[in-house]
Amino acid sequence: MHVSIVGSGYVGTTVAACLADLGHEVVNVEIDEDIVETINAGEAPIHESGLAERIADHAGTNLRATTDYAEVRETDVTFLCLPTPQADDGSLDLAPMRAGAESLGRALEGKTKTKVDGDDARDHLVVVKSTVLPGTTEDVVGPVLERESGTAIGDGIDLAMNPEFLRMGTAVRDFLEPDKVVVGATSDAAAAALRELYAPILEREDTDLVETDVREAELIKYANNAFLASKVSLVNELGNIAKEYGADAYDVLAAVGLDDRISERFMRSGLGWGGSCFPKDVAALRAGAREQGYDPDLLDAVVSINDEQPQRLVSLLEDHVSLADARVAVLGLSFKPGTDDIRKSRALDVIETLRNRGATVVAYDPVAIENVRTHHPELDTDPAVEFADSPRDALADADGAVVATDWPVFDDLEFDGMARKIVVDGRRIEVDPGELAVYEGLTW
């Protein structure tokens, strides 16, 4: 199929490269000329495992990028993969979505239906891929498209919602080998088009197709992430309780995970969840629920527990090290291994707490340091914060260390250069406690 994708951020770029990998003709529509040039040069604009190779393979053949919205007219399906920034109250800012829908609508004005392989002529299908609250696709995007294109939904333009379930670090695999594909369509034709698009993926025995109405598809993404965030916070709460009893939470939770009603996944207690999805989606769901007149008390507690974990980590270190004027190594900056994404990273909360308590921070991460310097210039210019070139350099002369991200490289640390061999671990890396004067886990 001929596919256009509006937006070349994390989701848009990954979806474009993967659809090209499935054999579709894909064009990315992006307002940032630098990103357009990067993709057309066969390079990835973001760090994600497996993405660079696919862009290199398909750029110039069945994958290209452009700043010209008019190119969507030559495609059968357009995905809206646009950002939905978060306001202070947790609600979503839909301005980028509206702007993208306006430009797309104008580009589709007067477009005639297209025939595909001799079938009856099809409406142009617009698919919302961005995570949006129920009602957004039909009540916001649809009317904008109708107004700007002069074409009615169902009579020239079809509309659908197809949420993404892409995790940082494994996004390519998550797209090509998903647990489920969720389609919320306004017509049978729209659902059929998406089944055709995803046919190579849906042939997998391990992939379920879920077809719903649009609002259910919108809410599934939020419910999915809220459930996982809640599970992690519950696991961390149980870990904190185990710590108070002197029990190893990992042993406890490993046994709990053997119950097939619970499963063993997301059962590692530790520093908490972050990234671009869980914090934003849980906040938006809480804000949206309150707009509907419902108080989401459980989700409030989920967030509160998560926010307390970095403070607990630093407090444990403070039991062994006087933080005022101490030199503390922070190992890991990205919110999880396998990505350079630092959005809502618990490591940044740890650093802020250490700075507030008078410590000098020496931080190391294999890939995320430049992102920290770019997006948090206050840390780059703070004389109390240094960035190390290696774990060894971060640990050199340190009075203590905390592990904030469980990068595999941290499983082979050498502590001989530390001034005091004290480590508080928020992620349960592989370490021999016998090499240290103090080794303490956050929840074990």
DAHU-V590657 format. One line per field, one symbol per residue. ss: DSSP state (2 for helix, 1 for strand, 0 for the rest). phi: phi as a letter, one per 40 degrees, with the letter a starting at -180 (. if undefined). Layout:
ss=???
phi=???
This chain:
ss=011111000222222222222000111110002222222200000000002222222210001111002222220011110000010000010022222222222222000001000000010111110000000222222222222220011011111110000000002222220001111110022222222220222200000111110222222222222222222222222222222220002222222200000000000000000000022222222222222000002222222222222222222222000000001111100000000000000222222222220001111100002222222022220000111000222220000111100002222200000000011110000000222001111000
phi=.cbbbchbcdcdcccccccccchccbbcbacccccdcccccgbccbcadgcdcccccbcgbbaabacccdccccbcbbccbbcbdbcdcgccccdcccccccccccccdgcccbcbfgcddbcccbbcbccbcdhccccbcdcccccccgbccgahbbbabbccbcbdgbccccccbccabbbbbcacccccccccdcdcccccccbccbbbcccccccdcccdcccccccccccccccccddccgbccccccccccccccbgccfbccichbagcbdccccccccccccccgbccdccccdcccccccccccccccccbbccdgcbbcbchbccacgaccbcfcccccccccccccgccbbbbacbccccccccbccccbcccbbbccaddcccdgccaabbbbccdcccbcbbccccbcbbbbcbfccacdccbcbbbccba
